[in-house]
Amino acid sequence: MAQTQRTLTQLLANLPDNTAGLINPVHIRDIVATIQPGHAEISVTTPAATVLSDTSTWTEVAGTWASSANNSSTWQQVGSSAELQYTGPQTRIVHVAASLSFTVAGSNDVVQLGLGLNGTLIPGSDIERKVGTGSDVGAAALHSMVAISSNEDVEILVRNVTAADDVTLTTGNLFVMDMAM
């Protein structure tokens, strides 16, 4: 039998006091499906330069990414990008995290990395890192909590605020874990 995520109001309406024995296994499975957190993780498999055309636009990071963990039917990777899409029926609270290493095509560049929701920076999720030379490897960890609805995406965004020098994520992962609201 299929399990269905439901709102708390729907669950409570489906669970009478059971004096008449009206609670059945479907109701219990729906409760488990609703409260069980979903999670997914993707990692860089082939680094590629993210082409930056200016110093103000946030751009989704390039490269080939692959799923490294997924216990949930409510998350899927978008193509081979650094983007995960939530496909569950209910709005959820999501912990989004990323660990990244990167290089820059220029020297003395200030790079900003952040987490995005549908291509827009999630406020407070961004960090800033100055990279001395193009061969230096910078590292960053990003975290945020955000409400997400069905068919919305989370991704990693980058911009170089010093020059339009390209940024390459050499290693990295993007992780999400959702929980009922």
N, C-alpha and C positions, 0 to 999 in steps of 0.2 A: 504494500500500500504506500502511496505517496505521502510525504510529510509536507506540511504547508506552514510557512511562517505567517503569523498573525499578529495583530496589535494586541496589547494587554487587554483592552476593552473586549475584543472579540474572544480572547481566551476565557475571560471571566464569564462572559455570556454563555459560552459553551460548557462551563463547568458548574452545574447546579450543585446543591448540597449533597446530591447523590443518594438521598434517602430512597428514591425510586429506582436506583441502579442505572441512571441515565448516562453516567460517564463510561465511555468505551475506549478501546485501545487507540482509535483514531485521534481522540482528544488528547491522549497522553503523548502520542507521537508528534502532534502539532505543537505541544508545549516544548518538547525537547528540541524540535527544529527551530522554534522561535528563540529560545534562550542559548542555544549552542553557538559559540563564536565561530565565524568563518575566518580563514586566513589564507594568504598566498604570498609567495616570494619569487622574485625574478632576479637574475644576475647577469652581468656583462659576460658574453661569450666571445665577442669580437669587437674590440674597441674601434671607434671611428671619430674623426674630428667633427665637432658640432660647429657648423659654419655660422659665424655671427656677423651680421651686416651693419650693426651699430652698437652703441654703448648703453642703450636704454631698454631694448626689447628683451623680454624673457623668452627663451627658446627651449623647446624640449630637447633633451640630450640625445645625441645620435648613438650609433653602435647597434650591434645585434645583441638582444637579450633573450634569455630562455628561462622557463619556469624551473625553479629548484625545489619548491615545496608548495603543495596546494591540497588542503583537506576539504575544500568547500566547493560545492556546485554553484556558489553565488559570486565567485570571482573568476575572471578570465583575463589572460594577457591579450593586449590589442596587437595583433600581428607579431612581429619580433621586436617591438619597440619597448622603451622603458615606461610602459603605461599599463596600468591594471584597471579593469572595468568591473564595477559592482553590478550584478544582474539580479540581486534578490528583490523581493516584492515590497519590503518594508524599509523605511528610512532607518539607518543605523548610525551609531557613533563609531568612528574608525580611528585607530592609532596607526598613523603612517610613519614609517621610519626608513632611512636610507643611510648607508655607509659607503663612502666614495673616495677614490684616489684619482687624481687628474693631473694633466700637464697642460701647458699653455704654449701657443706658437710664438709668443713674444716674451719680453723680459720686463720685470718690475710691474706686472699687471695685477690689478685688483679684480678678483673673480668673485661673483656672488652666485651661490647655489641655493635653491629652495624647492619646496614641494608645491605642486600645482593641483588644483581641482578644476577639471575641464579647461585646462590651458591657462588658468589665472592663478597667480601666486596666492598661496594660503598665507594670510597675514601672520607674521611672527615665526614662520618656518624657515626663513632664509638666514644664511651666514655669509660672512665676507672673509676672504683669504687673499693675502698678497703673495704672489709667486715671484721669486727673485729672477730666475732664468728659465728659459723654456724647457731645460732638462730637469729642473726641480720638480719633484712630485709633491703636490699638495694633497691634504686629506681633510675630510669633513664628515660629520654625522648630523643628520637632520631628523627632527621629530615634530609631529603635530597631531592634534586631535581635531577631527572635523566631522560634521554630520554629512552623510552621503545618501543619495536616493538612487533608485534603480536607473541603470544605464549612464551613471556618471563615472568619470575617470579620474584617477590620481596619477601623477607623473612627476619626474624630476626635471626642473627647469634650471637654466644657467644664463648668465650674462657677464660680459667683461666690461666693467665700468671705466677702464683706463683706455682701451683701444679695441677695435673690432678684431682682435687676434682670436683665432679659433681655440676652443677648449676640447680636450680629449679625455673622457673618462677611461682610465686604464683598467680599473677594477671597480666593482660596486655591486650593491644589491638594493632592491626596493622591497619593503615588507609591509603588509597590511594585516590588521586583526580587527574585526568588527565585533560589536556587542549590541545587544538590544537596548533601545532607548526607554 
